[in-house]
Amino acid sequence: MPNFLLFIALIYFADSIAPGSDARFLVLPPPRTISAKGVRRPLTPDFFLRSIGADSRILESAMEREKVHLNRFSVSLPPGSSSPLLGAYLNVSSSSETLSASTDVSYTLDASPTSDYVTIASKTVFGAMMGLTSLRQLVARGGGFSVPHDELHISDAPDWPHRGIMIDSGRRFFPVPLVKNLIDTMSLLKMSLLHLHVSDECRFGIESKLFPNLTSRLVGDYGGFYTQDDIRALVAYGLARGIRIMLEMDIPGHSRGLLPLAGYGAVFCDPTDATCSQMYGDPQNKTYDVLTALLGEIVPLFPEAVVHIGADETGVVGVCTTESTFAVERLVLDYLQNTLGKTPAGWEEVLFDANAATPQTVIYSWSRHAPVSVASRGYSVVNNNATHFYTTQAGGVYPDSWERFYFDIAQDLNSTERALLQGGEISQWTDTVEC
């Protein structure tokens, strides 16, 4: 797939692209290679989906869902129609249901006028699911219950493992049905990771049994939180659709939602300020002890290998210094890595301001530092450019201002630096919300 953000604009214009007008846009995002020739070919009303080689409940469920979607396009075949396609065979090499950034999701899709079947081949069940999504898009483009051409070949794989969306549930609650709807949409667009930002100035959004007052006070506009069972259910829902979910607990800044932890020993920079939103890396490590207890409870709910600690927009305030910010960030990063076995991540400030990033920390470039500045230092990086990928404000009426969605996430990177780029991410913030 080319620059993964290309499809963000394309999806808005999808209905205006005539079937067959450009083969690249028969499926979204445009695949690496596609050839499409010949005439429309109908599908038989009892068109089947069948897996060969893989015994996977996830894949079986995906096929059941796709059958429901395909049936929406089902129509009676008119007299004299060409020989219909009878079904699709999914030739999958592995039955593994393990999903990670390194999972091979490549696939091929083939149809021929001399065969009665579509063939989807992949190494994993998740690659097969992407092939099924492309088949659904082809049928939607074909009109009626058909594919737009009787000779098709698609070979596809993502350029980047991280094709993400971040939602800001640290300021406003996103109900579980809404998150599931978003996961469905991400899957349709072949995205890979939902970045769940669960704590910020307004609130902390996951049930803690160790610190129940983090959520017991959430009422009114700030009400709502995910129970631990909700998180498990969302993780399972995402896995079944090829979407990983990454936790972000934003510390030591943006931490007003964590103020109830002061009652358990956590220290804040200016305890006399009721709106203080930065935690103090105190020499006694009381803040660290509370934070690691909370992380130790919440992190295991997320199988994803990476855990994001935020670490953006901290400052020198009250008793807090750059050195104390470094201390608490570095201790937490080491805890995630060495005790919980996770890969730590943070916004660009964790590297450029506090300089607390460990060599393994993934840096999210978003504001003052482009990915080349991160990768040139040898760090893995995700491009989250605020001027292009933040949806806090609408892009405007097409075509004015929409050009910002067309952006090369790897610009200015040489081949060595490009290997450190993990991908890109769209962010939904609610920055204008007052807590």
C-alpha positions as CSV (number, residue, x, y, z in Angstrom):
1,M,0.0,0.0,0.0
2,P,1.3,3.5,-0.7
3,N,1.3,6.3,1.8
4,F,-1.4,5.0,4.1
5,L,-3.1,8.3,4.7
6,L,-3.9,8.7,1.0
7,F,-7.2,6.8,1.6
8,I,-8.4,9.2,4.3
9,A,-9.3,11.7,1.6
10,L,-10.2,9.1,-0.9
11,I,-12.8,7.6,1.4
12,Y,-14.8,10.8,1.3
13,F,-14.9,10.7,-2.5
14,A,-15.4,7.0,-2.9
15,D,-18.9,7.3,-4.3
16,S,-17.7,9.6,-7.1
17,I,-15.2,7.1,-8.4
18,A,-16.9,5.1,-11.2
19,P,-16.4,1.4,-11.1
20,G,-13.4,0.6,-13.3
21,S,-12.5,4.2,-13.9
22,D,-9.1,3.6,-12.3
23,A,-8.2,0.0,-11.2
24,R,-6.1,1.4,-8.3
25,F,-9.2,2.6,-6.6
26,L,-11.3,-0.6,-7.0
27,V,-10.2,-1.3,-3.4
28,L,-9.0,1.0,-0.6
29,P,-6.4,1.9,0.2
30,P,-4.9,1.4,-3.3
31,P,-3.0,-1.9,-3.3
32,R,0.7,-2.3,-4.3
33,T,-0.2,-4.0,-7.5
34,I,-3.6,-4.5,-9.2
35,S,-4.6,-5.6,-12.7
36,A,-8.2,-5.6,-13.8
37,K,-9.4,-6.5,-17.3
38,G,-12.6,-7.8,-18.9
39,V,-16.3,-7.4,-18.2
40,R,-18.3,-7.5,-15.1
41,R,-18.9,-11.0,-13.7
42,P,-21.8,-11.8,-11.4
43,L,-21.7,-13.9,-8.3
44,T,-24.1,-16.7,-7.7
45,P,-26.7,-15.8,-5.0
46,D,-25.3,-18.6,-2.8
47,F,-21.7,-17.5,-3.3
48,F,-19.6,-19.2,-0.6
49,L,-16.4,-18.5,1.4
50,R,-14.2,-21.4,2.3
51,S,-10.9,-21.7,4.1
52,I,-8.2,-24.1,3.0
53,G,-5.3,-24.9,5.3
54,A,-6.2,-22.8,8.4
55,D,-8.2,-23.9,11.4
56,S,-9.1,-20.5,13.0
57,R,-12.2,-19.4,14.7
58,I,-11.1,-15.8,14.0
59,L,-11.1,-16.5,10.3
60,E,-14.3,-18.4,10.4
61,S,-16.0,-15.5,12.2
62,A,-14.6,-13.1,9.6
63,M,-16.0,-15.2,6.8
64,E,-19.4,-15.2,8.5
65,R,-19.3,-11.4,8.8
66,E,-18.3,-11.0,5.2
67,K,-21.1,-13.2,4.0
68,V,-23.5,-10.9,5.8
69,H,-22.0,-7.9,4.0
70,L,-21.9,-9.6,0.6
71,N,-25.5,-10.6,1.0
72,R,-26.4,-6.9,1.1
73,F,-25.4,-6.8,-2.6
74,S,-27.1,-10.0,-3.6
75,V,-29.6,-9.9,-6.5
76,S,-31.2,-12.4,-8.8
77,L,-29.2,-13.1,-11.9
78,P,-30.8,-11.7,-15.0
79,P,-31.4,-14.2,-17.9
80,G,-28.4,-14.7,-20.1
81,S,-25.8,-13.6,-17.5
82,S,-22.3,-14.9,-18.0
83,S,-21.3,-17.8,-15.9
84,P,-21.3,-16.7,-12.3
85,L,-18.6,-17.0,-9.7
86,L,-19.5,-19.7,-7.3
87,G,-17.3,-18.9,-4.3
88,A,-14.0,-17.9,-2.9
89,Y,-11.3,-20.2,-1.5
90,L,-9.0,-18.8,1.1
91,N,-5.6,-20.6,1.0
92,V,-4.0,-19.7,4.3
93,S,-0.6,-21.1,5.4
94,S,-0.9,-20.7,9.2
95,S,-3.6,-21.1,11.8
96,S,-1.9,-18.8,14.3
97,E,-4.1,-16.2,15.8
98,T,-1.3,-14.1,17.3
99,L,-1.4,-10.5,16.1
100,S,1.5,-8.1,16.4
101,A,3.3,-5.4,14.5
102,S,5.4,-8.1,12.8
103,T,2.4,-10.3,11.7
104,D,2.5,-10.8,7.9
105,V,-0.7,-9.5,6.5
106,S,0.2,-9.7,2.8
107,Y,-2.3,-11.4,0.5
108,T,-3.1,-12.0,-3.2
109,L,-6.5,-12.1,-4.8
110,D,-7.1,-13.7,-8.2
111,A,-10.1,-14.2,-10.4
112,S,-10.0,-15.5,-14.0
113,P,-12.7,-15.9,-16.7
114,T,-11.6,-19.6,-16.9
115,S,-12.3,-20.3,-13.2
116,D,-15.5,-20.4,-11.3
117,Y,-13.8,-19.3,-8.1
118,V,-12.0,-16.4,-6.6
119,T,-8.7,-17.4,-4.8
120,I,-7.3,-15.5,-1.9
121,A,-3.8,-16.6,-0.7
122,S,-2.1,-15.4,2.5
123,K,0.4,-16.6,5.1
124,T,-1.8,-15.6,8.0
125,V,-5.5,-15.4,8.9
126,F,-5.1,-11.6,9.2
127,G,-3.8,-11.4,5.7
128,A,-6.8,-13.5,4.5
129,M,-9.1,-11.0,6.3
130,M,-7.6,-8.2,4.4
131,G,-8.2,-10.2,1.2
132,L,-11.8,-10.6,2.2
133,T,-12.2,-6.9,2.8
134,S,-10.9,-6.3,-0.7
135,L,-13.3,-8.8,-2.1
136,R,-16.2,-6.9,-0.4
137,Q,-15.0,-3.6,-1.9
138,L,-14.8,-5.2,-5.3
139,V,-18.4,-6.4,-5.1
140,A,-19.5,-3.0,-3.9
141,R,-17.7,-1.5,-6.9
142,G,-19.1,-4.1,-9.3
143,G,-22.7,-3.1,-8.9
144,G,-25.5,-5.5,-8.3
145,F,-23.9,-8.7,-7.1
146,S,-20.8,-8.9,-9.3
147,V,-17.1,-8.0,-9.5
148,P,-16.3,-5.2,-11.9
149,H,-14.0,-7.3,-14.1
150,D,-13.7,-11.0,-14.8
151,E,-9.9,-11.0,-14.7
152,L,-8.4,-9.7,-11.5
153,H,-5.1,-9.9,-9.8
154,I,-4.2,-8.0,-6.6
155,S,-1.0,-8.4,-4.6
156,D,-0.9,-6.3,-1.5
157,A,0.9,-5.7,1.8
158,P,1.2,-2.5,4.0
159,D,4.3,-0.3,3.7
160,W,4.2,0.3,7.5
161,P,3.1,-1.9,10.4
162,H,1.7,1.1,12.4
163,R,-1.4,2.4,10.7
164,G,-3.1,4.0,13.6
165,I,-5.9,6.2,15.0
166,M,-5.7,7.8,18.5
167,I,-8.9,8.6,20.4
168,D,-8.8,11.0,23.3
169,S,-10.9,9.3,26.0
170,G,-8.9,11.2,28.6
171,R,-11.1,14.2,28.1
172,R,-14.4,12.7,27.0
173,F,-15.7,9.1,27.2
174,F,-16.1,7.1,24.0
175,P,-18.8,4.5,24.7
176,V,-18.0,0.9,24.0
177,P,-20.4,0.7,21.0
178,L,-18.8,3.7,19.4
179,V,-15.3,2.3,19.8
180,K,-16.5,-1.0,18.3
181,N,-17.9,1.0,15.4
182,L,-14.6,2.7,14.9
183,I,-12.7,-0.6,15.0
184,D,-15.1,-1.9,12.3
185,T,-14.3,1.2,10.1
186,M,-10.6,0.8,10.7
187,S,-10.7,-2.8,9.6
188,L,-12.5,-1.9,6.4
189,L,-9.7,0.6,5.7
190,K,-7.0,-2.0,6.6
191,M,-5.7,0.0,9.5
192,S,-3.8,-1.8,12.3
193,L,-3.8,-0.1,15.7
194,L,-6.2,1.8,17.9
195,H,-4.3,4.1,20.3
196,L,-6.4,4.5,23.4
197,H,-5.5,7.7,25.3
198,V,-7.3,7.0,28.6
199,S,-6.0,9.7,30.9
200,D,-5.6,13.4,30.6
201,E,-6.6,16.6,32.4
202,C,-10.3,15.7,32.8
203,R,-10.3,12.1,33.7
204,F,-8.8,8.6,34.0
205,G,-10.9,6.3,32.0
206,I,-10.3,2.7,33.1
207,E,-11.6,1.0,36.2
208,S,-8.9,0.5,38.8
209,K,-9.6,-1.9,41.7
210,L,-6.5,-0.7,43.5
211,F,-7.5,3.0,43.2
212,P,-11.3,3.0,42.7
213,N,-11.6,6.8,43.4
214,L,-10.0,7.4,40.0
215,T,-13.3,6.7,38.4
216,S,-15.9,7.0,41.2
217,R,-15.8,10.8,40.9
218,L,-16.5,10.8,37.1
219,V,-19.9,12.4,36.6
220,G,-21.8,14.6,34.1
221,D,-19.7,15.6,31.1
222,Y,-16.8,13.7,32.5
223,G,-18.7,10.6,33.3
224,G,-18.2,7.1,31.9
225,F,-15.2,4.7,32.0
226,Y,-14.2,1.3,30.8
227,T,-14.5,-1.6,33.2
228,Q,-11.7,-4.0,33.0
229,D,-14.1,-6.5,31.4
230,D,-14.9,-3.7,28.8
231,I,-11.2,-3.5,27.9
232,R,-10.9,-7.3,27.6
233,A,-13.9,-7.3,25.3
234,L,-12.6,-4.5,23.1
235,V,-9.2,-6.2,22.8
236,A,-11.0,-9.4,21.7
237,Y,-13.2,-7.4,19.3
238,G,-10.2,-5.7,17.8
239,L,-8.2,-9.0,17.5
240,A,-11.1,-10.5,15.6
241,R,-10.9,-7.7,13.1
242,G,-7.1,-7.4,12.9
243,I,-6.8,-4.3,15.1
244,R,-4.4,-4.1,18.0
245,I,-5.2,-1.7,20.9
246,M,-2.4,0.3,22.6
247,L,-2.7,1.9,26.0
248,E,-1.6,5.4,26.7
249,M,-1.6,6.7,30.2
250,D,-0.3,10.2,30.0
251,I,2.2,11.2,32.7
252,P,3.8,13.1,34.3
253,G,2.1,16.1,32.6
254,H,-1.6,16.1,31.5
255,S,-2.3,14.4,34.9
256,R,-5.1,16.3,36.5
257,G,-7.2,13.2,36.0
258,L,-4.8,11.4,38.3
259,L,-5.1,13.9,41.2
260,P,-7.0,11.3,43.3
261,L,-3.7,9.4,43.5
262,A,-2.4,12.1,45.8
263,G,-4.4,10.4,48.5
264,Y,-2.3,7.3,48.0
265,G,1.0,9.1,48.2
266,A,1.6,10.4,44.6
267,V,3.1,13.9,44.7
268,F,2.2,16.8,42.4
269,C,4.4,19.7,41.4
270,D,2.2,22.4,43.1
271,P,0.0,20.8,45.8
272,T,-1.6,24.1,46.6
273,D,-3.0,24.4,43.1
274,A,-6.2,22.4,42.7
275,T,-5.7,22.4,38.9
276,C,-2.1,21.2,39.0
277,S,-1.6,18.7,36.2
278,Q,2.0,17.6,36.5
279,M,3.3,14.9,38.8
280,Y,6.5,15.2,40.7
281,G,9.4,12.8,40.4
282,D,10.1,13.1,44.2
283,P,13.3,11.8,45.6
284,Q,11.5,9.3,47.8
285,N,9.9,7.8,44.7
286,K,6.4,7.9,46.2
287,T,4.9,9.1,42.8
288,Y,6.8,6.3,41.1
289,D,5.5,3.7,43.5
290,V,1.9,4.7,43.0
291,L,2.2,4.9,39.2
292,T,3.9,1.5,38.9
293,A,1.1,0.0,41.0
294,L,-1.5,1.5,38.7
295,L,0.4,0.4,35.6
296,G,1.0,-3.0,37.0
297,E,-2.8,-3.4,37.3
298,I,-3.9,-1.8,34.0
299,V,-1.1,-2.8,31.5
300,P,-1.8,-6.6,31.6
301,L,-5.2,-5.9,30.2
302,F,-3.5,-5.0,26.9
303,P,-1.7,-7.7,25.0
304,E,-0.1,-5.1,22.6
305,A,3.7,-5.0,23.0
306,V,3.9,-1.2,23.2
307,V,2.7,1.0,26.1
308,H,2.7,4.8,25.7
309,I,3.4,7.0,28.7
310,G,2.6,10.4,27.0
311,A,5.3,12.6,28.6
312,D,4.4,15.6,26.5
313,E,4.2,19.2,27.5
314,T,5.9,19.1,30.9
315,G,7.6,22.1,32.4
316,V,9.4,23.5,35.3
317,V,6.7,24.3,37.8
318,G,6.5,24.4,41.6
319,V,9.0,21.8,43.0
320,C,9.3,20.2,39.6
321,T,12.5,20.5,37.6
322,T,13.7,19.1,34.3
323,E,15.8,16.6,36.4
324,S,12.8,15.4,38.4
325,T,10.7,15.0,35.3
326,F,13.6,12.9,33.8
327,A,13.8,10.8,36.9
328,V,10.1,9.8,37.0
329,E,9.9,9.2,33.3
330,R,13.0,7.1,33.1
331,L,12.0,5.0,36.1
332,V,8.5,4.4,34.5
333,L,10.0,3.5,31.1
334,D,12.4,1.1,32.8
335,Y,9.6,-0.4,34.7
336,L,7.5,-1.0,31.6
337,Q,10.5,-2.5,29.8
338,N,12.3,-4.5,32.5
339,T,9.4,-5.5,34.8
340,L,6.4,-5.7,32.6
341,G,8.2,-6.8,29.4
342,K,6.7,-4.0,27.2
343,T,8.2,-1.7,24.7
344,P,7.8,1.8,26.0
345,A,6.7,4.8,23.9
346,G,6.2,8.5,24.4
347,W,5.6,11.8,22.6
348,E,8.6,13.5,21.2
349,E,9.3,15.5,24.5
350,V,10.3,12.3,26.2
351,L,13.4,12.4,24.0
352,F,14.0,16.0,23.3
353,D,12.9,17.8,26.5
354,A,13.4,15.5,29.4
355,N,15.8,13.2,27.5
356,A,14.4,10.3,29.4
357,A,13.9,7.9,26.5
358,T,15.6,4.6,26.7
359,P,17.2,3.2,23.5
360,Q,14.1,1.0,23.0
361,T,11.5,3.8,23.4
362,V,9.3,4.5,20.4
363,I,9.1,8.2,19.8
364,Y,5.9,9.8,18.5
365,S,6.8,12.8,16.4
366,W,4.0,15.3,16.5
367,S,5.0,19.0,16.9
368,R,8.5,20.5,16.8
369,H,10.5,17.5,15.7
370,A,10.1,15.7,12.4
371,P,10.7,11.9,12.2
372,V,14.1,12.6,10.6
373,S,15.2,14.3,13.8
374,V,14.2,11.2,15.8
375,A,15.4,8.5,13.4
376,S,18.8,10.2,12.9
377,R,19.4,9.6,16.6
378,G,18.7,5.9,16.1
379,Y,15.2,5.8,17.7
380,S,12.1,4.1,16.3
381,V,9.5,6.7,15.3
382,V,5.8,7.1,14.5
383,N,4.8,10.1,12.4
384,N,1.9,11.9,14.1
385,N,2.3,15.3,12.5
386,A,-0.2,17.7,14.1
387,T,-0.5,19.9,11.1
388,H,-1.6,17.0,8.9
389,F,-3.0,14.2,11.0
390,Y,-4.9,15.9,13.9
391,T,-8.7,15.9,13.4
392,T,-9.3,18.4,16.2
393,Q,-10.4,20.8,13.5
394,A,-12.1,19.9,10.3
395,G,-10.1,20.0,7.1
396,G,-12.6,22.4,5.4
397,V,-14.7,22.0,2.3
398,Y,-13.1,20.1,-0.5
399,P,-10.7,20.9,-2.1
400,D,-9.7,23.9,0.2
401,S,-7.3,22.8,2.9
402,W,-7.7,19.1,2.1
403,E,-4.2,18.9,0.7
404,R,-2.9,18.6,4.2
405,F,-4.2,15.0,4.2
406,Y,-1.8,14.2,1.4
407,F,1.5,13.8,3.1
408,D,4.6,11.6,2.8
409,I,5.2,10.3,6.2
410,A,8.7,9.2,5.2
411,Q,9.8,12.6,3.7
412,D,13.5,13.5,4.2
413,L,14.4,10.0,5.6
414,N,17.3,8.1,4.1
415,S,17.2,4.3,3.8
416,T,18.6,3.7,7.2
417,E,16.3,6.2,8.9
418,R,13.3,4.9,6.9
419,A,13.8,1.5,8.5
420,L,13.2,3.1,11.9
421,L,9.8,4.6,10.8
422,Q,7.0,2.4,12.0
423,G,4.2,4.2,10.3
424,G,1.8,7.0,10.9
425,E,-1.2,7.9,13.1
426,I,-4.2,10.1,13.0
427,S,-5.2,11.7,16.3
428,Q,-8.6,12.8,17.5
429,W,-8.1,15.3,20.3
430,T,-10.6,17.4,22.1
431,D,-8.2,20.2,22.9
432,T,-10.9,22.9,23.2
433,V,-12.7,21.1,26.0
434,E,-12.4,22.6,29.4
435,C,-12.2,20.3,32.4
